[in-house]
Amino acid sequence: MKDTATYVYCFARADRLPRVTARAIDGSGRVSTLALGGVAAVVSSVSPAEFTGASAEAHLTDPAWVVQRALQHEQVIEEVMGCSPVLPVRFGTVFSSRRALKTLLADRCAEIAAFLDRVADKEEWAVKGFVDLARAGASLLATHPVLRERWRRLPQSPGARYLQEKRLRAEAATQAKLWCRTVAEQVTVELKGRALEVCPVRLQSRSVSGRDADMVLHCAFLLAGSGVLRFRRCVERMGSAYAEQGLALELSGPWPPHNFCPSIGAPRA
């Protein structure tokens, strides 16, 4: 096995790249560029054993190892994004040599350049929606005409009330889930009209999101730079409207356009 391989962070416009100051994926190496036809690959040298073979399998199942390097990977991309539109590359993309990368770059240069033109002066923003089902259910019991009337008619006797109240709360929780899906669709449609493109993203479990609430909405939006402020205000307005009903909207960005870029892998045959 060779002593070094070439790790790729992203592609950018060659004439827009100053020297990258962020540390390389290993935390100590230097980030450099490989340019061809106006497009540059942002790269660093790594040990092949870090990302290939049996040792790589062990690394990729170690959360501490992955998180540290994924953050370093993203830091490089975000620094480059401050100077040029970028086509971010998936974490862990390694080429056997710079020559192999140059072959791909020669084959896909026009495609990469077209994407960089497409996302110039644009930003990716993420919107997540989290619901507190208990709060949403309680809101429905207070506002839904049928549920509210049934709640009002609950018997006062503790024994009889307990079972009926328990069933009614369970029904309200079921209705709250349906309500959340409907609202998430409505929010997505409203925001889609204010974005250039939208990409649904897989919902995260509580263990991944780190939230004590269920994620019901997760979308990436590609925005023109001039439209970001209006988009933010729209999210804030809808977030305020639904907060009392147990739905919280979170906006984050700008991010590299991970959800809108083409897959750049092996050279075409």
Secondary structure, DSSP 8 states (H G I E B T S, - for coil): --S-EEEEEEEEEGGG-----S--TTSSS--EEEEETTEEEEEEEE-HHHHSHHHHHHHHT-HHHHHHHHHHHHHHHHHHHTTS-EEE--TT-EES-HHHHHHHHHHHHHHHHHHHHHHTTEEEEEEEEEE-HHHHHHHHHHH-HHHHHHHHT--SSHHHHHHHHHHHHHHHHHHHHHHHHHHHHHHHHHHHTTSSEEEE-----HHHH--SSEEEEEEEEEEEGGGHHHHHHHHHHHHHHHHTTTEEEEEEEEE--GGG-----S---
